[in-house]
Structures are given as structure tokens and as C-alpha cells.
């Protein structure tokens, strides 16, 4: 047994938490698309087929709120005021999940939403994504999908949905254009059945498998 391994065993026996050493550099895929584009469903299929870890920015923020931490309270207050959660808060939540994971392959879903998000991610983590998936879907199709899974006053939902789509397009388009220019963007036609859409996704990740394992 090497001296290093013996040191680790001794530290663990004393109750010291030893950070896990990752054998491989992280392989990061950003997953972008408007509300109702189907990216969440496709992320699940990528996880099942290719063994990626799925990190949803929205889920991480909601979990932090429910933890009753100081950051959680700040996030909740920010959302209640109709403001955007500071980029560094979201990035650090994502970074923490990546650091404690045994996996090295990550799908980061719903982030970055803006150029400011993108810049903050690269500055704080010191890495860029290896690939960016953009699920391109017609507005009417996204509206139909979201309204079909929601209950309540349809007119209010419709108005809210159209506003969300306008905001998404205005803020996310510069991010999409940036990664397109970097040669990292993979655009998926997100109209069709789940399987039809996944057949566009599958060959992209099959090619990645040869590189990242």
C-alpha cells in the first residue's frame, strides 16, 4: 500500500472528510431551450442512455430555498421581488454539485440564461462547456405543450407563457450565438415525438462517448 493511501485511511479513521479525487476532467454540456422545448425530457433520456449527471439550475435554486439557509432566504426574496438571482449564487450551487459528484459527465439544464450568466460561470469555475445543446422549438408548439400540462386560468397562463418566451429569446439568443461562433453549438429540431427528437441527440452523445468514456 502506498504512503498516500495509508494517509487517506488514517485521516478517514480520525473522522476527517477527505475530498474525492476525480480521475477525469469534467465534461460539461449546457442544455438550452425555451419553456416547453422538451429539454428536460431529453435530459432524462441522455442520463439513462449515456450516464450523465443532470443538474437543473431551477431545481438547485428551489432546493436551496427549501433548506432554509441564508442563501435560500436571499434567493426567495429576490424571486419575490421579481428580480434575477445573482449569477454567482447559481454558479456556486452548480459548482458544489459537480465537486461532490462521483461522475465527470454533466448536463447543466437551463443555464446560462444570459451572457452575464455565461461570463460568471467561466470566471468562477475556470472552465468552458465542452458542448451546448439548443432545443429549437416553434413558439406555438412550446405554448401548446406548457398549457397542456398546466391547470388553471388559460388566458393568464397564455399571457405569462408568451412573456416568458419573449424574455428567453431576448436574453438567451446572445448566449446561443456566442457558442455557435465557438463551434460548440448543436441545434436540435425540438418538434416531433420524444423518440424522434432523441434520435437527433443520440449520435451527438455517441460521438462524445468515444472521447470522454
C-alpha positions, 0 to 999 in steps of 0.5 A: 500500500502506498504512503498516500493511501495509508494517509487517506485511511488514517485521516478517514479513521480520525473522522476527517472528510477527505475530498474525492479525487476525480480521475477525469476532467469534467465534461460539461454540456449546457442544455438550452431551450425555451419553456416547453422545448422538451429539454428536460425530457431529453435530459432524462433520456441522455442520463439513462442512455449515456450516464450523465449527471443532470443538474437543473439550475431551477431545481438547485435554486428551489432546493436551496430555498427549501433548506432554509439557509441564508442563501435560500432566504436571499434567493426567495426574496429576490424571486419575490421581488421579481428580480434575477438571482445573482449569477454567482449564487447559481454558479456556486450551487452548480459548482458544489454539485459537480465537486461532490459528484462521483461522475465527470459527465454533466448536463447543466439544464437551463443555464446560462440564461444570459451572457452575464450568466455565461461570463460568471460561470467561466470566471468562477469555475475556470472552465468552458462547456465542452458542448451546448445543446439548443432545443429549437422549438416553434413558439406555438408548439412550446405554448401548446405543450406548457398549457397542456400540462398546466391547470388553471386560468388559460388566458393568464397562463397564455399571457405569462407563457408568451412573456416568458418566451419573449424574455428567453429569446431576448436574453438567451439568443446572445448566449446561443450565438456566442457558442455557435461562433465557438463551434460548440453549438448543436441545434436540435429540431425540438418538434416531433415525438420524444423518440424522434427528437432523441434520435437527433441527440443520440449520435451527438452523445455517441460521438462524445462517448468515444472521447470522454468514456 
